[in-house]
Amino acid sequence: MIKEYLTISDVAGPLIVVEKTIDVKYQELVEIELSSGEIRRGQVLEITEDKAVVQVFEGTTGIDVSNTKVRFLGKVIELPISLDILGRIFDGSGRPIDDGPQIIAEKKLDINGNPINPYARDYPNNFIQTGISSIDVLNTLVRGQKLPIFSGSGLPHAKLASQIARQAKVLGKEEKFAVVFAAMGITFEEANFFISDFRRTGAIEKSVMFVNLANNPAVERIITPRMALTCAEYLAFEKGMHVLVILTDMTNYCEALREVSAARKEVPGRRGYPGYLYTDLANLYERAGRIKGKKGSITLIPILTMPEDDKTHPIPDLTGYITEGQIILSRELHHKGIYPPINVLPSLSRLKDKGIGLNKTREDHANVMNQLFASYARGKEAKELAVILGEAALTEIDKKYVKLSDNFEEVFVKQGEDENRTIEESLNIGWKLLTIIPKEELKRIKDELIEKYLPTDITMEDKDINVVKG
Amino acid sequence: METAKIIKVAGPVVVAKGLKNAKMYDVVKVSSQKLIGEIIELNRDSATIQVYEETSGIGPGESVFSTDMPLSVELAPGLISSIYDGIQRPLDILKSTKGDFITRGAEAFAIDRKKKWDFEPISKKGDKVISGDIIGTVQESSIVKHKIMVPYGIQGEIKEIYKDKFTVTDTIALIKDREGSIHEIKMLQKWPVREPRPYKKKLPPLEPLITGQRTIDMFFPITKGGKACIPGPFGSGKTVVQHQISKWCNAEIILFIGCGERGNEMTDVLLEFPELIDPYSGKPLMERTILIANTSNMPVAAREASVYTGITIAEYYRDMGYNVALIADSTSRWAEAMREISGRLEEMPGEEGFPAYLGTRISSFYERSGRVRCHGSDDREGTLSIVGAVSPPGGDLSEPVTQNTLRTVQVFWSLQDKLAYKRHFPAIDWLTSYSLYLSGLTEYYNKKIGEEYMELRNKSLALLQEEAELEEIVRLVGVDALSTHEKLILETARSIREDFLLQDAFDITDSYSSTKKQFLILKLIMAFHENAEKVIENGVTIEKLNALPVKAKIIRAKYIEEKNLKAFSEIESEIISQVSSTTD
C-alpha cells in the first residue's frame, strides 16, 4: 500500500524535506500532489531514518507545507518503451507532447542504466562518413564514439548537428539507423529548428525526441538525457539499431545540477559546480559504445556552449576528459563566413586511428591528415608573424604556407549546409591544397603515396585552390 | 557476524547503527543485495560506510553485515592476464555470469578456485624457512614464473612439501614454527590493500626503466623503482604515452590501472595487448600484464580503492624479485573520488574542495614504489616503478593534485596541448620537464650506451633552449636579423624536434626505439650540426646546407629498423663528406 504523507517540513529551491517517513529508499520516485490537485514528480536524494530530501522536477512553485501530499512510489524512475517510440516527441520527463497516444510499454527500464562492463565492450572502429571534410578527414567520427561539439552562443552548432544527423552513414551497407535527440533548456526557436529540419528531411520517422525548453523546469533537465540514453540503449542493444544520440545543451544540464547541489548546501567544487560533476557526466557519456556480439551501437554527440568561449571552464573541461575528442567551433571562422566554423587544430578525434586507412577509408588518409594539420598549423603561425612584422618579413616558403592555410579554410573547411562530400572527394581536395607547397615539404607523407595521389596537372592559376590570392 | 541497521543513505555513503566491534576500513555487506562497502568513519556505534556499488533502492532499516576483514586482495597464480574492477572482481567472469552490464551485488572470486597449477617445489622437507622465502614456483604464463613465498609472519621448518597439480586453495606445504604449531601453506594469500607489503630495506635506484620512447629515455629517464608523473590537459596525448610505456618498458610485470577513465580505452588495451609482442620475450604483452579497470561510470568508491588494489598486487610481484611497473591513469580521478566521498561525509574541505589529507594520501601512494631488498633469506631485489597520470582541470598545473604529486615524484613529463595541436607527439615539453634521476644514471648510460651520452644530451637540450630564446627574437624582428650561426641553431633544433623527439606511436618501426638507436639518431643530428658549424665560417649558407641530400636521410633515420643499425655509420660518413663538399 502506498502511504501518503502530509509532513513536508522545508521547501528550499527545488528541494522539499518530508518528515516521519517509513521505508523510503534512496532514489525512489516520488509523486507530489499540490493543494490545487496538480501532480508533480520528484526523486529521493537523501534519506535518513525519518526524513527524506526530495528533488522536485517541475519546481516547487505552489508547494506548501500544510496541504501538499507526498507519495513514495516504491520504484526508481522508469521509461516505458517499445519500438513505437520511434517518430515520437516527448517532454523532458518522457510525456508525449505530439498529440499522440501514450506508449504501450513492451518493458519499463530504469533510466539510470548500468555501466557497461569494460570487458564486454567492442572497440569502435567503423568509419562514419558525415560528409563534412573537416570531420571526415581530420577528426574522423567512428561508430560508438562520444564526440562533443564545443560551441559558443551564437554559433551554428545546431545546423552542424542536424547536418551530421542527416548525412551520417557507414560506407558500403544499409543498416537500421535511428536518431535520439534530447534538448535541455534550449530555446523554442532552436528546438523548432531541429523538429522542422527532421520533418523536412524525413528523419523524424527514425527519431525520438525529448524536449525540455528554456521555460520548462530546470530540474527536469537532470532526467532528460537519462531518458534519451535509456531509449538509445534499448534501440541499440536490444533492437540492433545504430543510434546517434544528440544531447543539447549540456551547459544547461550542468547548471541544473549545480542548482540542486547548491540547494542541498553541498561543498562546491570549481565555479560552484558540485564535486561529483565528473562522475555525473561520465555516467551519461559512458553509456555510448559498442558491445561485443551485439549489432547495434550508440554514437553520442553532446553539444555544449562554452561560457565566454572558454575551454577551461569546468563543463567543457570535464567533458573533454571523458569524451573521445572534441569538435571545437571558432567564432573567428564564423565571422569570416565559413560554415561549418570548425577549428581543426584544437579539435580531435581520439578514435580516428582505428577507423581510417586501407579498406576503411583510403590508404593515404592518415598521412594526408597529418600533413594537412602540420601545414595548416605552420601557415597559421606564419600568419601571426606577418601580423607583427608585415608580410615582407616572411620567407618564400612561409608565404606558401600562408596561402595554403587561407585556402584550406576557404575550400576545405567551408562547405554548404547540404553539401555531402564523400571521403574520396574530401581527401582529393586535401591533396589539391598540398600542391601549393613544394613537394619536398610533404615530410609526413610516404613517397609512394605522393607518387600515387599528388595531382601533377594543377597549375597555380587553378581557381579551386586560388580562392585566396596569395 | 554482527548486523546493523541503516539510518542514512546519501549517494555512495551509507550510515549504519549497531556495529560495536567494527574497525576502521573493515569490509561490510550492505542490505540483502550484499553490496560491498568499507567503513570509513566510526562514531560510537554508528559507522559510515562507502559503498562500492550503486545505492539506489537502498533505504533506512535495511541490514548491514560486517565481515571483520579489511578490504583485501587475493594473491596467487592466476593474476597475470586478468582484468579486474577496482575491488578485484574479475570482469571477464562477471560478463559471463551477469551479462554485458555490471549489475549490483555481483560476486566472483578474484582467483579461479578450480584451475590446477603445476607446483614445482624448490625447498625440501627439513629446510628452515623464514617469511618471504621462495619454497616453489608455478609457471603462471609463458613469460612469468610465479614464485610461492612463505606468507608474512610465518617461519619454521618445512614438515611436508608436495609436488603435484594443485588449486590455489590446496595445501602445498606444512611448516612447523618454533612453538610447534603446524601451518598449512596454500598458494592463495590475502593482503589488506591499504597496508604496504613489508620489505627488508629500501635501496637507491640504479638502472633506468627503458621505455623505447626517445624523449623519455634520452632526455628525462625514469629508473626501475622510480616515480614519475605525466600531467597534461585533455587532448595532449597522456593516454598514448602511458600506453606506450606499458607496451614497451622493460619491466617484467605491468600493472595498468584505468582509474575513472574511458571504457573504450580499456577495451583498446584489452584488444591490443594480446596482439602485441613483448620486445624482450617475444611473447604477447598480455602475458605479463594485469589490468584494473574502474571506468568513470563505475561506482566512485571502487575508483578510490582501485589504486590500492593495483599497487598491492604490484608489491606482491615485486616481493618475488621482479621489476614491476605500475601505470595509473589517472590519479586525478582517484583524488576526485576522495573529494566526492569527503564531501558526502561533510568534512571540512581543503583547497578546491579536496580533503585536507589529499597530500598525505598521494605521497604515501607514491612512496610504495622503490627498489627494495625483499624479505626472505636469499636477499633478492625487486623494484616497483610508478607512472601516474594527472589530469589538471583546464591544464592548470597549480591545482592541488598536480602540486601534491610534484612534491613526491622525481620525474616530471610535462605535456603541452600546444605541441599536440602541432601534432608533435609525444607532446612532452622539453623545456619544462625534468628527471632528478639523471645524475644517478649517468654512469649506467655512459657505460651501456656510449661514452658521449651525457654530453650529447646536454648539448642538444642546450640547443633547444637557445631555440626558444631565438624564436623570441624572430618574433620581434624577423628571421633575417639572425646570423648564419643562429640560423643553424634554429635548423638543428628543428631537426632535433622533428627527427628525434617526434615519435609516431602508430608506426610499427617508430613506436619503439632501442636506446642504441636513440643515441645514434641524436648523434647523426649533432654530427651534422658540428660539421656545419665549421663550414659556415667559410661563408656557406643555410640554404645550401639544407639542400644537401643527406638531410633527407637524417629525417628518415628513425624509420631504420633495429636490425639495420649499421646504416647509421654510413649516413654519418655521408654527412662529413657532403658538408665539407659545400666549401668547394
Chai-1 contact restraints between the chains, C-beta under 6 A:
chainA,res_idxA,chainB,res_idxB,connection_type,confidence,min_distance_angstrom,max_distance_angstrom,comment,restraint_id
A,V24,B,G59,contact,1.0,0.0,6.0,A-B,restraint_1
A,K25,B,G57,contact,1.0,0.0,6.0,A-B,restraint_2
A,K25,B,G59,contact,1.0,0.0,6.0,A-B,restraint_3
A,Y26,B,V9,contact,1.0,0.0,6.0,A-B,restraint_4
A,Y26,B,T55,contact,1.0,0.0,6.0,A-B,restraint_5
A,Y26,B,S56,contact,1.0,0.0,6.0,A-B,restraint_6
A,Y26,B,I58,contact,1.0,0.0,6.0,A-B,restraint_7
A,Q27,B,S56,contact,1.0,0.0,6.0,A-B,restraint_8
A,E46,B,A10,contact,1.0,0.0,6.0,A-B,restraint_9
A,I47,B,V9,contact,1.0,0.0,6.0,A-B,restraint_10
A,I47,B,G59,contact,1.0,0.0,6.0,A-B,restraint_11
A,T48,B,K8,contact,1.0,0.0,6.0,A-B,restraint_12
A,E49,B,I7,contact,1.0,0.0,6.0,A-B,restraint_13
A,E49,B,P60,contact,1.0,0.0,6.0,A-B,restraint_14
A,V76,B,S56,contact,1.0,0.0,6.0,A-B,restraint_15
A,N114,B,F101,contact,1.0,0.0,6.0,A-B,restraint_16
A,N114,B,I102,contact,1.0,0.0,6.0,A-B,restraint_17
A,N114,B,T103,contact,1.0,0.0,6.0,A-B,restraint_18
A,P115,B,I102,contact,1.0,0.0,6.0,A-B,restraint_19
A,P115,B,N297,contact,1.0,0.0,6.0,A-B,restraint_20
A,P115,B,M298,contact,1.0,0.0,6.0,A-B,restraint_21
A,I116,B,F101,contact,1.0,0.0,6.0,A-B,restraint_22
A,N117,B,L91,contact,1.0,0.0,6.0,A-B,restraint_23
A,N117,B,K95,contact,1.0,0.0,6.0,A-B,restraint_24
A,N117,B,D100,contact,1.0,0.0,6.0,A-B,restraint_25
A,N117,B,I102,contact,1.0,0.0,6.0,A-B,restraint_26
A,P118,B,G263,contact,1.0,0.0,6.0,A-B,restraint_27
A,P118,B,M266,contact,1.0,0.0,6.0,A-B,restraint_28
A,P118,B,A293,contact,1.0,0.0,6.0,A-B,restraint_29
A,P118,B,T295,contact,1.0,0.0,6.0,A-B,restraint_30
A,Y119,B,I83,contact,1.0,0.0,6.0,A-B,restraint_31
A,Y119,B,L91,contact,1.0,0.0,6.0,A-B,restraint_32
A,Y119,B,D92,contact,1.0,0.0,6.0,A-B,restraint_33
A,Y119,B,K95,contact,1.0,0.0,6.0,A-B,restraint_34
A,A120,B,K95,contact,1.0,0.0,6.0,A-B,restraint_35
A,A120,B,D100,contact,1.0,0.0,6.0,A-B,restraint_36
A,R121,B,G263,contact,1.0,0.0,6.0,A-B,restraint_37
A,R121,B,T267,contact,1.0,0.0,6.0,A-B,restraint_38
A,Y123,B,T267,contact,1.0,0.0,6.0,A-B,restraint_39
A,Y123,B,D268,contact,1.0,0.0,6.0,A-B,restraint_40
A,Y123,B,L271,contact,1.0,0.0,6.0,A-B,restraint_41
A,V267,B,G343,contact,1.0,0.0,6.0,A-B,restraint_42
A,V267,B,P349,contact,1.0,0.0,6.0,A-B,restraint_43
A,V267,B,G353,contact,1.0,0.0,6.0,A-B,restraint_44
A,G269,B,G353,contact,1.0,0.0,6.0,A-B,restraint_45
A,G275,B,R339,contact,1.0,0.0,6.0,A-B,restraint_46
A,G275,B,E340,contact,1.0,0.0,6.0,A-B,restraint_47
A,G275,B,G343,contact,1.0,0.0,6.0,A-B,restraint_48
A,G275,B,G353,contact,1.0,0.0,6.0,A-B,restraint_49
A,Y276,B,E340,contact,1.0,0.0,6.0,A-B,restraint_50
A,Y278,B,E336,contact,1.0,0.0,6.0,A-B,restraint_51
A,T279,B,V300,contact,1.0,0.0,6.0,A-B,restraint_52
A,A282,B,S296,contact,1.0,0.0,6.0,A-B,restraint_53
A,A282,B,N297,contact,1.0,0.0,6.0,A-B,restraint_54
A,N283,B,N297,contact,1.0,0.0,6.0,A-B,restraint_55
A,E286,B,G263,contact,1.0,0.0,6.0,A-B,restraint_56
A,E286,B,S296,contact,1.0,0.0,6.0,A-B,restraint_57
A,E286,B,N297,contact,1.0,0.0,6.0,A-B,restraint_58
A,I291,B,D100,contact,1.0,0.0,6.0,A-B,restraint_59
A,T312,B,G394,contact,1.0,0.0,6.0,A-B,restraint_60
A,D317,B,P393,contact,1.0,0.0,6.0,A-B,restraint_61
A,D317,B,G394,contact,1.0,0.0,6.0,A-B,restraint_62
A,G320,B,F234,contact,1.0,0.0,6.0,A-B,restraint_63
A,Y321,B,F234,contact,1.0,0.0,6.0,A-B,restraint_64
A,Y321,B,S391,contact,1.0,0.0,6.0,A-B,restraint_65
A,I322,B,S296,contact,1.0,0.0,6.0,A-B,restraint_66
A,L345,B,Y421,contact,1.0,0.0,6.0,A-B,restraint_67
A,P346,B,Y421,contact,1.0,0.0,6.0,A-B,restraint_68
A,L348,B,G235,contact,1.0,0.0,6.0,A-B,restraint_69
A,D353,B,F506,contact,1.0,0.0,6.0,A-B,restraint_70
A,N370,B,R423,contact,1.0,0.0,6.0,A-B,restraint_71
A,F373,B,R423,contact,1.0,0.0,6.0,A-B,restraint_72
A,A374,B,R423,contact,1.0,0.0,6.0,A-B,restraint_73
A,A377,B,K422,contact,1.0,0.0,6.0,A-B,restraint_74
A,L389,B,G478,contact,1.0,0.0,6.0,A-B,restraint_75
A,A393,B,G478,contact,1.0,0.0,6.0,A-B,restraint_76
